[in-house]
Amino acid sequence: MRDERARVAGESTRSGRFVLVAIGGIVVLGAAAGLLLLPPAVGLAAALALVPLVALAFAILRKPLLGVLLIYVLEYYRPQDFIGALESFRLPFLTTIGVFLLFVVRVIRDPKHIVVWPRQATTLAVLVAFMAFSVLTSINNYWAFEFWRGMTLTLMLFLLTVNIVERSSQTRKLIGVLLVAHVVLCVKGAAQYLLGNRFGTTGMVGGNFLGDENDFALALIVIFPFAYFAMTAARSTGKKILWALVTLFFLVTIVLTMSRGGFIGIAATIVVCWLRSPHKAAGAFVLALLVGTVALLAPPEYFEEIRSIKQTDEGTAHKRREYWIAGLRMYAEKPLIGVGPGNSKLYMSQYVDLPHANQQWGRAMHGTLPLLLAEMGTIGLLLYVVLGFQCAGDLRTAARARGPDERETSYVRYLERATGTSFVGFLVGSAFLSALYYPHIYVLASLAVIARRLAARAERGDGP
């Protein structure tokens, strides 16, 4: 029975276990080396925190889902960005490593434990290995190493998510954490807009992948389908109203970011939401009502910002186009492996055709596809194409889910629709951002795997 479950879910036990333990060993060595480099004050604080950390570790060993949710809380709520005392501890980094090591301990203790190693994990592992090679070939090894380290953590979180989140009840908790996190971010962004700031927008609501208004808009585009399809799937009027309000809040906050790329991204997402709606007429009415409400609430300067999209030969649009061309020139120079992760900024002044080009050093690419081509070349492009096809295959399998429990199959369909639509929103919205290393696509990849596994469980009638 366990072997059959592994086959249906696309799992690999032996190879997955070996790679998992190998990664764990490397992490232990890296963590030990990192602790030796900690400042004395940070080391002392870490020692004082040892007792509660041990208690937390035992709790995570008993309930691994707690560790996964903790990582997502730190990644999306980002308390370390606004509490200065937490910044030095690099909480997402250390928490991901700690939870991953605890998972490795569980695997070692239980030889019969099935290690989930889906096709996407192999693709991401090859990507991590390729980025490690790029550290040696990049002109700035430090930045290449930093991005490689970030992608290694992404692989760890992916493996943790697909191994631990295996039931619909657990998936609901994960998506609930993500939805609540974005509601909290919307409250912060809306408050900053209403209270006024020098940008006249939502301002910065976090660090890392939430660094500015355009990044924030992309994050809301990615989460939007999960709120919308929760509304369409809700069985009670109260829940439908609740999810409609959450969906409306996301839309209003996207408007308050004043992001032109966000406008294009959410427009595409809304169209796909309607196309994937189980009831087209009702979906069209609800979406039209939401969009109409947002149009009434939108400030006049938002429409002025959107009209400026047509002005492609001046301002930031012109610069963005030149940055894209510069990225293609970098790709033409090194078509196989690119200039290396994080290194395109260092080459920008050499390849961009703008006045005072020497002042363009360190500029972002403002486009995910040009960034991918410039920094990872054809090899990186092929790896991401493979990853996309693998996720699409999992979602197609989930879309065909049938089973004795209608509630379970209904939830699988919800997850498949929301994840697939979110992929489209990311692809469109990230066209105008350097979002290659943001967590969105990798979180969606893990949800695609989970959707496929839940479909298999629903067909077997395993329950939530």
Residue pairs with C-beta under 8 A, 6 or more apart in sequence:
2 112
2 114
5 11
5 114
5 456
6 12
6 13
6 114
8 456
9 116
9 118
9 452
9 453
9 456
10 118
10 119
10 394
10 449
10 452
11 114
11 115
11 116
11 117
11 118
12 115
12 117
13 114
13 115
13 117
15 117
16 115
16 116
16 117
16 121
17 107
17 113
17 115
19 117
19 125
20 103
20 104
20 107
20 115
20 117
20 159
21 104
21 107
21 108
23 100
23 104
23 155
23 156
24 100
24 101
24 104
27 97
27 100
27 101
27 156
28 101
31 97
31 101
35 43
35 46
38 46
39 88
42 88
42 89
45 89
46 89
53 98
57 98
57 102
59 66
60 66
60 67
60 70
60 99
60 102
61 102
61 105
61 106
64 99
64 102
64 103
64 106
64 160
64 164
65 164
65 165
65 170
65 173
67 95
67 98
67 99
67 102
67 103
67 160
67 164
68 99
68 157
68 160
68 161
68 164
68 165
68 174
69 173
69 174
69 177
70 95
70 99
71 92
71 95
71 96
71 99
71 157
71 160
72 174
72 177
72 178
72 181
73 177
73 181
74 80
74 91
74 92
74 95
75 92
75 439
76 177
76 178
76 181
76 182
76 185
77 181
77 184
78 206
78 207
78 208
78 210
79 86
79 91
80 86
80 87
80 89
80 90
80 91
80 92
80 207
81 87
81 206
81 207
81 208
92 153
93 153
96 153
96 156
96 157
96 160
97 153
97 156
99 160
100 156
100 159
100 160
103 159
103 160
103 163
103 164
106 113
107 113
107 115
115 163
116 159
116 162
116 163
116 166
116 449
116 453
117 159
118 162
118 390
118 394
118 449
118 452
119 390
120 158
120 387
120 390
120 391
120 445
120 446
120 448
120 449
121 155
121 158
121 159
121 162
123 383
123 386
123 387
123 390
124 151
124 154
124 155
124 158
124 387
124 442
124 445
125 155
126 383
127 151
127 380
127 383
127 384
127 387
128 148
128 151
128 152
128 155
130 337
130 376
130 379
130 380
130 383
131 144
131 147
131 148
131 151
131 341
131 376
132 148
133 337
134 144
134 148
134 337
134 338
134 340
134 341
134 376
135 141
135 144
135 145
135 148
135 340
137 337
137 340
138 144
138 339
138 340
138 341
138 342
138 343
139 339
139 340
139 343
139 346
139 347
140 340
140 342
140 343
140 346
143 340
143 341
143 342
143 343
143 346
144 340
144 341
144 342
144 343
146 342
147 341
147 342
147 437
148 341
150 437
151 341
151 437
154 439
154 442
157 439
157 442
157 446
158 442
158 445
158 446
161 174
161 443
161 446
161 450
162 446
162 449
162 450
162 453
164 170
165 171
165 174
165 446
165 450
166 450
166 453
166 457
167 454
167 457
167 464
168 408
168 411
168 412
168 454
168 457
168 464
169 464
171 411
171 415
171 447
171 450
171 454
172 411
175 226
175 415
178 223
178 226
178 443
179 223
179 226
179 227
179 230
179 246
182 219
182 220
182 223
182 250
183 246
183 249
185 205
185 206
185 210
185 216
185 219
186 220
186 249
186 250
186 253
188 202
188 205
189 202
189 203
189 205
189 216
189 253
189 256
189 257
190 202
190 252
190 253
190 256
192 202
192 203
192 205
193 200
193 201
193 202
193 203
193 256
197 203
199 213
200 258
200 301
201 213
201 256
201 257
201 258
202 213
202 216
202 253
202 256
202 257
203 213
204 210
204 211
204 212
204 213
204 216
205 216
206 216
209 215
209 219
209 435
209 437
209 438
209 439
209 440
210 216
210 219
213 257
213 258
213 259
213 262
214 257
214 259
214 261
214 262
214 432
214 433
215 433
215 435
215 438
216 253
216 257
216 259
217 254
217 257
217 259
217 261
217 262
217 265
217 266
217 429
218 261
218 262
218 265
218 426
218 429
218 430
218 433
218 435
218 438
218 440
219 440
220 250
220 253
220 254
220 257
220 262
220 266
221 254
221 262
221 265
221 266
221 269
221 422
221 425
221 426
221 428
221 429
222 422
222 425
222 426
222 429
222 440
222 444
223 250
223 422
224 247
224 250
224 251
224 254
224 266
224 269
224 273
224 422
224 425
225 269
225 272
225 273
225 417
225 418
225 419
225 421
225 422
225 425
226 418
226 422
227 243
227 246
227 247
227 250
228 243
228 247
228 273
228 418
229 273
229 276
229 414
229 417
229 418
229 421
230 239
230 243
230 246
230 414
230 418
231 239
231 240
231 243
231 244
231 246
231 247
231 286
232 277
232 278
232 279
232 282
232 283
232 286
233 410
233 411
233 413
233 414
234 240
234 242
234 243
244 286
244 290
247 290
248 290
248 293
248 294
251 266
251 290
251 291
251 294
252 294
252 297
254 262
254 263
254 266
255 294
255 297
255 298
255 299
255 302
256 299
256 302
258 301
258 302
258 305
260 305
260 306
260 308
260 309
260 432
261 429
261 431
261 432
261 433
262 429
263 306
263 309
264 309
264 428
264 429
264 431
264 432
265 425
265 428
265 429
265 430
266 425
266 429
268 424
268 425
268 428
268 429
269 421
269 422
269 424
269 425
269 428
269 429
270 287
270 291
272 420
272 421
272 424
272 425
273 283
273 287
273 421
274 280
274 283
274 284
274 287
276 417
276 420
276 421
277 283
277 284
278 413
308 315
308 317
309 317
311 317
312 318
312 321
319 354
319 366
320 366
320 367
320 432
322 352
322 353
322 354
323 348
323 352
323 363
323 364
323 365
323 366
323 367
323 370
324 365
324 366
324 367
324 370
325 352
325 353
326 347
326 348
326 351
326 352
326 353
326 365
326 370
326 374
327 344
327 351
327 365
327 367
327 370
327 371
327 373
327 374
328 370
328 373
328 374
329 351
330 338
330 339
330 344
330 347
330 351
330 373
330 374
330 375
331 338
331 370
331 373
331 374
331 377
333 339
333 351
334 377
335 377
335 378
336 377
336 378
336 379
337 376
337 377
337 379
337 380
338 373
338 374
338 375
338 376
338 377
338 380
339 346
339 347
339 374
339 375
340 375
341 375
341 376
341 437
342 375
343 375
344 365
344 371
344 374
344 375
345 361
345 362
345 363
345 364
345 365
346 361
346 362
347 374
348 360
348 361
348 362
348 363
348 365
349 357
349 358
349 359
349 360
349 361
350 357
352 360
352 363
354 360
364 434
365 371
365 374
365 434
366 432
366 433
366 434
367 431
367 432
367 433
367 434
368 430
368 431
368 433
368 434
368 435
368 436
369 431
371 434
371 436
372 380
372 381
372 384
372 436
373 380
373 381
375 436
376 383
387 441
387 445
388 423
390 445
390 448
391 423
391 444
391 445
391 448
391 449
392 420
392 448
394 448
394 449
394 451
394 452
395 416
395 419
395 420
395 448
395 451
395 452
397 452
397 455
398 412
398 413
398 415
398 416
398 448
398 451
398 452
398 454
398 455
399 413
399 416
400 455
401 409
401 412
401 413
401 416
401 454
401 455
401 458
401 459
402 409
402 458
402 459
403 409
403 458
403 459
403 460
403 461
404 461
405 458
405 461
405 463
407 464
408 454
408 457
408 458
408 463
408 464
409 458
411 454
412 451
412 454
412 455
412 458
415 447
415 450
415 451
415 454
416 451
416 455
419 444
419 447
419 448
419 451
422 440
422 444
423 441
423 444
426 435
426 440
426 441
426 444
429 435
430 436
430 438
430 440
435 441
457 463
